[in-house]
Amino acid sequence: MRGRDRSILLLLLDGAADRPAPELDGRTPMEAAETPNLDRLATAGVNGTMHVADPGVPLSSDLAHTRLFGYDPEEVPGRGVLEARGFGYEPPAGSVVCSASFASLDAETGTRVANRHLASDDADFPALAGRSGVAEVEVPVVDGCSVEFEYTWKNRGTVTITADTAVSAGVTDVDPFESGLPVVASEPTRDATDRAAARRTADALRTYTRSTRSALADDPGPADVVLSKWAATPTRVESFSERHGLDAASVTPKPVLTGLARTLGMTHVDPPDGYDARADRALDTLADHEFVHVHYPEPDEVSHAAGPAEKRDELAAIDASLAPVVERALEDPELVTLVTADHTTPSTEDVVHSGEPVPVTMVAEPVRTDDVNEVGERPAAGGGFGDVRGRELLKTARAAADRVLLDGLRRTPAVRDYPTREVRPLWPREE
């Protein structure tokens, strides 16, 4: 007998996992936060830990979400393309697209990065983006090559490289990702499959970066150069619905994840302002979709900008808004609810992300509940879910939703692991 085909709700608390903080008496921000609603889910469900990739590997949100959505990173275009699509820009076929940002250089050397995170009020970035030498640069060393900058938000934009000959995303970043390091001279990566194309692209990026340095030299503001990173080529991949048999939506304010959702054919839903409104939007979206991803980037942002106490308070504020979502999760037998993070973001140290596992909770009628009664990294480690990998999480949720077929069944030429009635009948249709 077929199961109920339950829907799946994924509450993703970006960077919520953390390390113990001395100022929180050795607890993590999640363990120290007042989270009565999430604690109810932990009590009603099964809990565990998850290495989204291999143990010890720090991940960006896009690479983490790619795995959580059931894809290998090699299948999905890189972050430069995802950010472009997140802002509604579809890069030309055959181009290379980089994420880029205005940055300042230290006055003493003029070559080392001083500030990669210029604020919106530091300069008129849209005006700088239109300046000659920034907006578009011809690259004489590469046939028919041009590099264009398109402003997106804050101090950021996208850099698109096109040429009459092939270009390649197999190049190093210009952005060193740390203050005090020199601007990197882009060069082909060792694994670039087309070395000649990668060399052209690296030449183009070096030429463009020098051009932005010259174009911004006489500006009184702090912006001295445009730093490029995460080169990618636009490709299309198997849609989320084809891969998982679910009509999916992503409620996220983050452009790169908006771009990932669009790349996977998921419906993107803009979240309204305020946590209460986002919770309501999540429930509304469930009415029309079988899988709903609700993204909370704020824990990660607070972790980078503030400290453990502020992150604790941010997690408590999110929890306070989740009462109606928790009520639905506990009362609706047709729903599987997941709560997890995409990576660990230490709020106590000056690192971007770290490789510790993240806690995960799953609530559904069929799950084998455990004795965990609160959310947190250490409570989750004692739960019955065990330790899973990111690519396994959605399959596990689909299994709880009765949306996974017996292994080895082949009902259609394209082998699928989910129930479908779109099969070719042997007998003619009855009148």
Steps between C-alpha positions, in 0.01 A plus 500: 500500500627845414571744782362846544744692277566753774637847428842605629592826677870583543579779748860596426672711767804622309822465697308434822745233619794636697781427742483527881533860618668590832262796540207257480647273771639262244173459312443573136258780405239242401537314827479825697204650313142494627344269240177352639350446154798325348533299823145373445605375158808331643286329763242381245749387236825321437829686532852460376799664340594561140823554314366676192818400314792294633590552866712806560414674172383864538231580244347808344121521506463427128713184507328385819152558358595326176568185700195545723284520188641167383761607243874463467673840464644390164147481359410860579659817356727688737420793720571772244213370285272435798540857624431637151181294472404605851491859375303404188794506258548200269864491383568439130573144395873433491587787734677494835336685789664603826365647819678830563526780752660839546783498754761735640878454494737600775660838446855386574539233232207569270490127423363333814133481585396725789120459506291248305173602668446863406165625626227638277555852633877491435457589132249534219556148373241512217678808363841334530362195320420718199846657482717438194752232580256327737175460306659342193857428395626364170784252538736529202705193596197276443314495168163676523508493880318746723439513873187667637400595853134513604417649838270293723489623863706638785860519369453203269434401144567238237786488251424330168773394257416427137729434202493379141705203619431272796533625857513284812399519866817309592680805639606617843319774690626858487356555848734358770209485750715654773616849585876551493556268204582626149249504216544163331625476140245267344644191334371164376426239763680168472176315435387728214401267216562758227830663592499740207149626584595533867811698405287740292259546788777560751658755264164674468450514878849639561445765232160590640622522860782736401248708307274541803801603709583774250138609459449542875839656577375859502178432693502657848310207651649180640428278198827425322440182303243240395576151632360200312440148631301179448527483121228284347342412167121500448355151471165335553443201725228248571218678680411438862160363400654255254755379750278473807142495373411806707358837404741720693527859622776692674420790733830684519626859497855397404584564131733203453234261633237672289724423204540140612122462530450642151773277360325193645158609378368567850252782556670790671293680764613835637470500879323800653662713767494360851527150640127469576413583140760253371345222706157585360643504147647154559160359594334675206759356260435149630147526366630493142825302517610156616846615614563839658843630600488795742832675538615708797837661411502719812685265742793486260497877447488575873772246564732684261408850613450469875566222748363199688253692718351683202473174307329337799245781505443479123427129523256571785322759285463252214368237740238739638354540151470128434206416726247462214748295296567271794127456563457395137797264519367331814138475391516426127556129420552596135817700571867416553692786667878537502704754696873528438787728398710504184835540676665607823583870535726571798399821675798485736779504240593687184438216254237489229348155558628182664460128445320373810172313451168678535196384699192371320146428620230317304136487606252272323239246595714195404830601666647306789523768766789520745561647846638838386285788627691812392677628191873549500819351371573275796142387572461406132814285511321265739191456282372203308548651155872435520738677263402559139651674198337793324410301188317248719274742687237561234481131413444424869222759517344365181503153654311632803259664254448166322647647183773243433449184292638158580861496385544347154156565356501625139159625393620754244796521258651770721542312826342696785496422870170671568139394435353614169190409306654617172564148371426356159210247526517173311125483444300767321311739723156374593204701374 
